[in-house]
């Protein structure tokens, strides 16, 4: 039996979702919370397996509530269920530990399957939402590359390697990932150090991250 907590500031919507989910014999609806703050308290009280969380609510929104719930119990799966599909909320919710993001126009069968899959440990992202996350990540990556290139006059390959240095890759891992010889990788890294004015991996990492 999967225990589910519903979180939505519109009771009529929460009741509708409860009616849909109650048709599944594998589910037990343990409560309905009307805002994020109430959801955190109810998670402490009921210890649900899955929380279906609205995102825009008074007192505490779904992004903050997700973070608090995951701090309370990392095993609780939080699925964001909302009418909004803007990438800022998507990324914030996922970064705060949400197991996925669903739009409220989802069908009953798909919703039931999504809850079961989230409970099993899957990340639930509809195609158009996954694309938004990918696009946002690409924009962030592109922005970092432009900043590094301008700040230190790095080549495209040097920017790529500089980002890997900042992520903690060793020389050998960089060479392997980029299909370079160990000597070629070392030459690139030496050039990067020179352009950064760095004399160690630690100082290079610090300088790179300061421009990201």
Secondary structure in CASP SS format (residue, H / E / C, confidence):
PFRMAT SS
TARGET T0000
AUTHOR 0000-0000-0000
METHOD secondary structure of the structure
MODEL  1
X C 1.00
X E 1.00
X E 1.00
X E 1.00
X E 1.00
X E 1.00
X E 1.00
X C 1.00
X C 1.00
X C 1.00
X H 1.00
X H 1.00
X H 1.00
X H 1.00
X H 1.00
X H 1.00
X H 1.00
X H 1.00
X H 1.00
X H 1.00
X H 1.00
X C 1.00
X C 1.00
X C 1.00
X C 1.00
X C 1.00
X E 1.00
X E 1.00
X E 1.00
X E 1.00
X E 1.00
X E 1.00
X E 1.00
X C 1.00
X C 1.00
X H 1.00
X H 1.00
X H 1.00
X H 1.00
X H 1.00
X H 1.00
X H 1.00
X H 1.00
X H 1.00
X H 1.00
X H 1.00
X C 1.00
X C 1.00
X C 1.00
X E 1.00
X E 1.00
X E 1.00
X E 1.00
X C 1.00
X C 1.00
X C 1.00
X C 1.00
X C 1.00
X C 1.00
X C 1.00
X C 1.00
X H 1.00
X H 1.00
X H 1.00
X H 1.00
X H 1.00
X H 1.00
X H 1.00
X H 1.00
X H 1.00
X H 1.00
X H 1.00
X C 1.00
X C 1.00
X C 1.00
X C 1.00
X E 1.00
X E 1.00
X E 1.00
X E 1.00
X E 1.00
X E 1.00
X C 1.00
X C 1.00
X C 1.00
X C 1.00
X H 1.00
X H 1.00
X H 1.00
X H 1.00
X H 1.00
X H 1.00
X H 1.00
X H 1.00
X H 1.00
X C 1.00
X C 1.00
X C 1.00
X C 1.00
X E 1.00
X E 1.00
X E 1.00
X E 1.00
X C 1.00
X C 1.00
X C 1.00
X C 1.00
X H 1.00
X H 1.00
X H 1.00
X H 1.00
X H 1.00
X H 1.00
X H 1.00
X H 1.00
X H 1.00
X H 1.00
X H 1.00
X H 1.00
X C 1.00
X C 1.00
X C 1.00
X C 1.00
X E 1.00
X E 1.00
X C 1.00
X H 1.00
X H 1.00
X H 1.00
X H 1.00
X H 1.00
X H 1.00
X H 1.00
X H 1.00
X H 1.00
X H 1.00
X H 1.00
X H 1.00
X H 1.00
X H 1.00
X H 1.00
X H 1.00
X H 1.00
X H 1.00
X H 1.00
X H 1.00
X H 1.00
X H 1.00
X H 1.00
X H 1.00
X H 1.00
X H 1.00
X C 1.00
X C 1.00
X C 1.00
X H 1.00
X H 1.00
X H 1.00
X H 1.00
X H 1.00
X H 1.00
X H 1.00
X H 1.00
X H 1.00
X H 1.00
X H 1.00
X C 1.00
X C 1.00
X C 1.00
X C 1.00
X H 1.00
X H 1.00
X H 1.00
X H 1.00
X H 1.00
X H 1.00
X H 1.00
X C 1.00
X C 1.00
X C 1.00
X C 1.00
X H 1.00
X H 1.00
X H 1.00
X H 1.00
X H 1.00
X H 1.00
X H 1.00
X H 1.00
X H 1.00
X H 1.00
X H 1.00
X H 1.00
X H 1.00
X H 1.00
X H 1.00
X C 1.00
X C 1.00
X C 1.00
X C 1.00
X H 1.00
X H 1.00
X H 1.00
X H 1.00
X H 1.00
X H 1.00
X H 1.00
X H 1.00
X H 1.00
X H 1.00
X C 1.00
X C 1.00
END
